Amino acid sequence: MCLQPRRSGELAGFVLAYRLERLDREAAQLFVYEVGVTPQYRRDGIGARLMGHVRDLVAEEALMEAFVLTDQDNEAAVQLYRSTGGQVEGATSILFTYPGHAA
C-alpha cells in the first residue's frame, strides 16, 4: 500500500506486508515487513495512517493479528508503533539470520 499526498502525485509513504497463512490456526497473520515515509512527509501522520490501514485490514479480513519487528534503538519506529496501538510482546526474542551466498 502506498500513500500519495493530495497536493502532488509524489510518493509520501508505503507499507510492505505479507499475509502468513497458518496450518495450525484458522486465521492468518499479517507480517508488516517495512514502513517507509519520504523524508519531507515525516511527522505529518503518514506512518500513522499507513498503520491505520494495516489495522483496518486485520479487522476486514478477520486476521489473527498483524505484527512488526524493529530494533529497540529505532526510536521513530517504536514511537510510531506504540502511538498506533501496537503492544510489545515479550522481551526475550532473538533474531537469527541465515546469510545467503550473495551476502
C-alpha positions as CSV (number, residue, x, y, z in Angstrom):
1,M,0.0,0.0,0.0
2,C,1.3,3.5,-0.9
3,L,0.0,6.9,0.1
4,Q,0.3,10.0,-2.0
5,P,-0.4,13.5,-0.7
6,R,-3.4,15.2,-2.2
7,R,-1.3,18.2,-3.4
8,S,1.0,16.2,-5.6
9,G,1.5,12.9,-7.2
10,E,4.7,12.0,-5.5
11,L,5.1,9.1,-3.1
12,A,4.6,10.0,0.6
13,G,4.9,6.6,2.2
14,F,4.4,2.9,1.9
15,V,3.9,-0.3,3.9
16,L,5.1,-3.7,2.7
17,A,3.4,-6.6,4.4
18,Y,3.0,-10.3,3.9
19,R,-0.1,-12.4,4.7
20,L,1.0,-15.6,6.5
21,E,-1.4,-18.4,6.2
22,R,-1.2,-20.8,9.2
23,L,-1.7,-24.5,9.2
24,D,-2.2,-24.6,12.9
25,R,-4.8,-21.8,13.0
26,E,-7.9,-20.8,11.0
27,A,-6.9,-17.2,10.9
28,A,-3.9,-15.8,9.0
29,Q,-1.4,-13.3,10.4
30,L,-0.1,-10.1,8.7
31,F,3.7,-9.6,8.9
32,V,4.5,-5.9,8.4
33,Y,7.9,-6.1,6.9
34,E,8.6,-2.4,6.2
35,V,7.0,1.0,6.7
36,G,8.6,3.9,4.9
37,V,7.8,7.6,4.8
38,T,9.5,10.0,2.4
39,P,11.7,12.4,4.4
40,Q,9.7,15.6,3.5
41,Y,6.5,14.0,4.8
42,R,7.8,12.6,8.1
43,R,6.0,13.9,11.2
44,D,2.8,14.5,9.1
45,G,0.9,11.4,10.2
46,I,1.6,9.4,7.1
47,G,3.1,6.4,9.1
48,A,0.1,6.5,11.5
49,R,-2.3,6.5,8.5
50,L,-0.5,3.5,7.0
51,M,-0.6,1.6,10.3
52,G,-4.3,2.5,10.5
53,H,-4.8,0.8,7.1
54,V,-3.0,-2.2,8.5
55,R,-5.3,-2.4,11.5
56,D,-8.3,-2.0,9.2
57,L,-7.1,-4.9,7.0
58,V,-6.7,-7.1,10.1
59,A,-10.3,-6.4,11.0
60,E,-11.8,-6.6,7.5
61,E,-10.1,-9.9,6.7
62,A,-10.6,-11.4,10.2
63,L,-6.9,-12.0,10.6
64,M,-5.5,-13.2,13.9
65,E,-3.1,-10.2,14.2
66,A,-0.6,-8.0,12.5
67,F,3.0,-7.9,13.8
68,V,6.1,-5.9,13.1
69,L,9.7,-6.2,14.2
70,T,12.0,-3.3,15.0
71,D,15.1,-2.5,16.9
72,Q,14.7,-1.0,20.4
73,D,17.0,1.8,19.4
74,N,14.9,2.8,16.4
75,E,13.1,5.5,18.4
76,A,10.9,6.7,15.5
77,A,9.6,3.2,14.7
78,V,9.0,2.4,18.4
79,Q,7.1,5.7,18.8
80,L,5.0,5.0,15.7
81,Y,4.0,1.5,16.7
82,R,3.2,2.5,20.3
83,S,1.2,5.5,19.2
84,T,-0.9,3.4,16.8
85,G,-1.8,0.8,19.4
86,G,1.0,-1.7,19.0
87,Q,1.8,-3.8,22.0
88,V,5.2,-5.1,22.9
89,E,5.1,-8.9,23.2
90,G,7.7,-10.3,25.4
91,A,11.3,-9.1,25.8
92,T,13.2,-12.2,25.2
93,S,13.0,-12.6,21.4
94,I,16.2,-13.3,19.5
95,L,16.6,-12.7,15.7
96,F,18.5,-15.5,13.9
97,T,19.6,-14.9,10.3
98,Y,20.9,-17.4,7.7
99,P,23.1,-15.5,5.2
100,G,23.0,-16.5,1.6
101,H,25.7,-16.7,-0.9
102,A,25.2,-13.1,-2.1
103,A,25.6,-11.7,1.5
